[in-house]
Amino acid sequence: MITNYKTNVLDDEQPGEVARRLALVFKGRPALPWFGVQYCLCEVGPKRFDPRVLARTLSYMSEHMAPHQPTPGIYVDPTIISSEVDALADEVLAALRVFSSFDPYIHRDAITAAVIGAVSETGSALTIESVTWIHRSTPVQLAGDVRVECPGVLLRGTNAMGAPTVIWISNEPAWIYPDDPRLWHLFQDAEANNAHPIVVARTVAPATFALLKALGGRAVQFHGLLIPDDQYATAAPLIKRAGLPYAVPLSKLHGHNAFHCLATQLTNHGMRHRSAVTDDITRTAIATALSSRFHKHPGPTPLELLAWDTKTPIGLPDAWRANIRRWITETNIIASTDTTTSGMNIPVSQHVLQTDIPTRSTPAPRERGQTEVHRGLIAAEVDRDTWDKLMERLNLKQLSGRTIPPHGRD
């Protein structure tokens, strides 16, 4: 579990580094959905990208045909010839469609029971007083027209020390960010019940860890997608074929490190109460956020988060503010893929990316002729072997007189 803000997330977009990492990923799997790319480039490896920064970079790269994006949210190796691209994308989409057909509400109930059981087994008893379902404003878009419901759960109760606790359980591929209105709903619920807020999720953004800590909460993450045991044998191969983050059967939660961390947090919160000054500051900060409707869709903008931090200083580090500013730009536009919001282009300066998958702002041609290959110049930066493979397939000796970038250049 990450307990402080310092992480190994890369601090800029670095298209050359994105291309290099993608080349390594594509060597093992020529087509991936957005959440597969996110997992490979943002969640594993020595250096990792912020998914929102990566989304902006991929939008730019896709406009220049590196990599292929035949369907929104599906990325294909740029060295694959055009006649094979659609078939590879369709294979990924087929697996995603089957995966999306599982009943998410069965998952939700099973996951809730498994989390309670996993926490209890650690020796930190959790008495549940009420269970409330918490929903996204729209389903998660996996790719193309494939969407999946990811209902969350709010558990209200007390731990063995009698400390009130409210826990948000989320099992979705997207990261939990500070602008998520459900997070602020958690803060609202915690403050109303004088409880400690805890997030249990697949992956939590570093900025969210810092925000939770400043407001008296904590987070634990289990990294994989939780699957009920009776569906695991069917779902796990589909998840692997689709390139989504790995599947975790619910029976494996017992003994999972994430829940040992959660048990520790519950015990610590029961033994250590916040001081009156900290309570007053926290309540003021949460009240200010709620008065600005942070808990209502679509949540706060980056500028609103920064303004809120200025009004109610709660000890957030400078790195937190720097990270929020990275989501603000006056020039980049990311196209919304959410048809419920009219599909308009959203300036990042007005709001952070609210959709789950990045798309290019203008359609790119489905076929690439030989004279168009130079548009994928970023693909040449991945490595010399990849470039030579591309040249061999297209039977080209030169690229309109342009110099091939040197190996490894960013």
N, C-alpha and C positions, 0 to 999 in steps of 0.2 A: 504494500500500500504506500502511495506517495503521501508523506506527512508534511512536506514543505513545498514552496513554490519552485525551487531550483530543479530544472529538468534538463534533458538533453535535446530539446526541441530546437530545430534550426531557426535562425532569426530572420531569414529573408526567403524570397521565393526560389532563387537559384534554378532557373529552367534547365541549365546544363546538368546539375546534380539530379534533378527530377528525371531527366531523360536517361542518365546513366543508371539510376536505380531501377527505372522501369525496364531497361534492357535486361538487367539481371533477372527481374521477375518474369519477363516474357520468355526467357529461355526455358523456364519450367512450365509455363502456362501461357499460351499465346493470346488468350482472351480472358478478361476479368471484368466483373461489375465494379462500380464505384466503391462499394464497401470493401471489396477485395483489395483494390488499389490502396484504399485508406489503411487497411490492416497491414499491408506489406510495407508501406512507406511511412506510416504515422505511428505504428504500434510495435514494430519489431526493428531490430538493427541498432547500431551504435548511435546513429543520428536520425532524428525523426522530424517530420514536418507537422505543423498544425494543419488539420484537415481543411480549414477554411482558406488558409494561404495556398495549400496544395490545389484546392478547387479552382482558385483564381488562375493559378499557373496552368492547370490542365485545360481550362477554357481557352486560354491563349494558344496553347500548343495544339489543341484540336483544330483551331481555325487554320493552322498551318500544316494540317495533315500528319501530325506526329504526336500522339498515336492516332490510328483510325478510330472514329467513333460512329459506327454505322447506325447505332441506336442510342438515344440519350441514356447515359449511365453505363454503357458497355464500351470498354477500351480493348483494342486489338493491336497486336504487334505491328508497328509501321512497316516492317519488312515483309509482311504477308502480302501476297499478290491479291489484287482486288477481287478476283473470282472466288477466293476462299474466305473473304472477310465476313460476308453475310452468314455463311454456314456456321462459322465459329461463334458469331454473336447469337444466332438462333439456338445453338446448343446451350449456351449459358442462360438465355431467356427461358428455355424449356425447363431447365432445372429450377430456376427461380419461381416459375409458375407453380410447379408441384409443391415446392417448399411453402409458398404463400397460401396454399389450399388448406394447410393445417389449421384447426380451430384455435385461435389465439386465446380464447377465454378458458378453454381446457388447460392450456399452458399456464395461464395466469393463476388459476386456482391451485394447480399442482406446484407451481413455483413458490407461491405463498406458503403452502404447507411445508415445502422443503426448506425454505429459509428459516421458518420458525423452528423446525426440527434440528437444523444444522446449528443454530444459535444455542438451543437448549443442550445439545450434546457437548458444547464447549464448557458447560458448567455455569454459564451465565443465563439464568432463567429469565425468560421474557414472557410476561403476562399480557396477552392481547385483550384489549377492552373493546376495540372496534376496528372494522376493516372498511375502507372506502376505495372505490375504483377511481383512478385518475387517468384521463385520456389525453392523447395528442389532439390538436385541432384538426389535423388531417392524418391519414395513414402514412406510414413510411414508404417512400417510393424507392423500390429496389433497382429498377431499370425499366425504361420504356413505359408501358402501361401496367407493369407489375407492381402492385402495392400490397402492403401487409399491415394489419392492425397490430399495434404493440401496446395493449392496455397495461397501465401500471397499477400499483397498489400503494395505498397509504395505510400503514399499521400504526395504531395508537395504543400505547400501553405503558407498562412500567417494567423496569428490570428488577433483579433480585434485591437491590438496595432501595427500591421504592421510588426511583427517579423517573419522572414522566419522560417518555421518549416517543417521537414520531419518526417512522422510517418510510422512505419512498423506495420501492423496489421497481427497477426498470430493467427490461430485457429486450433491448433493441440495438441494432448495429450502430446507430448514430451516437456520437459523443454527447455527454451532458454539458451544456455550456451555461455561462452566467446569465445569458439573455433568455433562457428557457422559462416561459411563464409558469411551468409546473414546479420549477425550483422555488420560485417566489411564492407559489401556493403552499409549498412545504414550509417556508419561513413564516407565512401567515398563520398556518395551522399550529406550528410550534409556539409562536408567540402567544396565540390565543389560549393555549393550554399550558403555558409556562414549561414547555418541553424542549428537549434537546433534539435538533433535526439531524437525521442521518440519511445519507443516500447510499443505496446498494445498487450498483449498476454494472453493466458490462465494461464500459470505459467512461471515465470522467476527465474532462479537460483540466489541465493544470490550473487555469485561472479559476475554475470552479472549486478546486480543493482550497485555494487561498481564500476565496469568498466564504466558503463554509466555515473554515477555521476562524475567520474574523468575526463571524456571526454566531459562534458558539456551537457549530455543527462539525460533522466529520463525514467522510465518504470512504467506502471500500468498493473495490472492483474485482470482478471475477473473469474478465477478458473474453471468455467464449460466449456462445449463444446457448442458453439453457434449454434443454429438450427433455420432456418427460421420457422416462425409461421405455415405456411401451411403444414410443414412436422413434426412439433413437436409432434403431437398426435401419429404418427407412430414411430418416431425415439426415443422418450423418453423411452418407454417400452423396446425397443431393447437395448438401452444404459444401462438401469438398469439391464436387463437380462444378458448382456455381462459383466457387472461389470466395465464398463468404468466410468470415472469421470462424474458427473451429467450433465444433459442437461439444457441449459438456452435458452428459446425462445427469439428471437430478440426483441420482444416488451418489454421485461423486462429490456433491456438495458437503456431505458429511466428512469432516476432516479437511475441507478446502481452507487454505490459508486465509482467504478473504473473510471467512466467518470467524476464524480465530481472532482476526483483527477487529471485527465487529464486536465480538464478545469483550475484548479488551476495552473498546470504546465505551460500551455499555457500563462496564464496571467502573471505569475512570469517571464517567459522568455521574455515576451514583455516589462516588466518594468525594468528588470535587465540584462544588457549586461555584458559579460565577459570582464575583463580588458585586455589590450594589452599584458601583460606578459602571462596571462593565455591562451589567444588566440595563442600566439607564441608557447608555450609549447604544447598545444593541437594539433596544426597543425603539429608540428615536430613529435609528437608521432604517429599520424594517418598516416603521410607520411612514417614513418619508417615501420609501420605495412603493409601498402599497397605495399611497395617495397619488402617486404618479402612474398607477395601474400597471406596475411591472408584472403583476400576476395575471393579467389579462392578455389574450392573444392580440398581437404577435409577440409581446414581451418588449423589453426596453431596447433602444438602439445603443450602439457604442457611445455616442455622444451623451445620451441620457445616463448611461452607467457612469461615465466620467464625471458628469455634473453632480450626480448623486454622491459619488465618492468625495467630491470637493465639499459638498454641503454637510456631510455627516462622516467625518474622518473616523474610520474604525481600525486603523492600523494596517491597511493593505499595503504591500510592498510596492516599490517603484516598478518592479518587473511586471506586476499585475496591470498597472496603468499602461505600460509600454505594450503589453500584449493586446489590450483592448484597442489601442491606437492602430495596431497592425491591421485591424479589420476595417479601418476607415480609409477611403481613397476618394479623390475627386475625379479620377479619370477612368477607373475600371468599372465596367458594368457587368453584372452577372445576371443571366436570364433565369427567371423563375420557371420551374417546371411544374408548378402547382396550379392546375387548371382552376382550382377553387378561388385563386386570387387573380384571376383573369389573365394569367400568363404574361404579365407586363414585365419589362426589364426593370430591375430594381437597382438604383445606384447604391453602391456600398456605403457612400457617405450618408445616405438616408437610413439605411438599415443593413444589418449584417445578413449574410446568406441564410434565409429561412428554409430553403429546400434542402433535401438530403443528397441530391446528386448535382454536380456541376454540369452545365451545358454551354456550348458555344453560342454566341449571340447572333450569328448568322449561319444559315445552312451551308455546309461544305459539300462539294460534289461527291457522289458515291463512287466514281471511277477516277483513277489517276492515270493520266497519260504520261509518256516519257518526259514531255516538256514540263510537267507539273511536279516532278519529283523534287526539284530544288525548293519547293514550298515546304518540304519536310526537312529543311536543313538542320533543325534541332535534333532530328533523329540521327544525323551524322555524328553528333557529339557523344553518343552513348558509348561506343567503343569501335575500334577499327574492324573487328570481326563482324559486327552487325552491319557496318557500312559496306564491307566487301560482299556480304551476303546479299544485301539489297542491290548492289551493282551487278552481281552475277545474275540475279533473277531477271532484272530488266535489260540485261545485255547492253549496259552503257559503259563507256570508257571515260567520258568526261561529263561534267555537269554544267553545261552552258558556259564553260570557261571559268567557273567559280572555284575557288580554292576549297578543298576539303578541310574542315577544321581538324586540328591536331587531336590526337587521342587524349581523352580525359579533360578537355578544356571546359570550364564552367561558363 
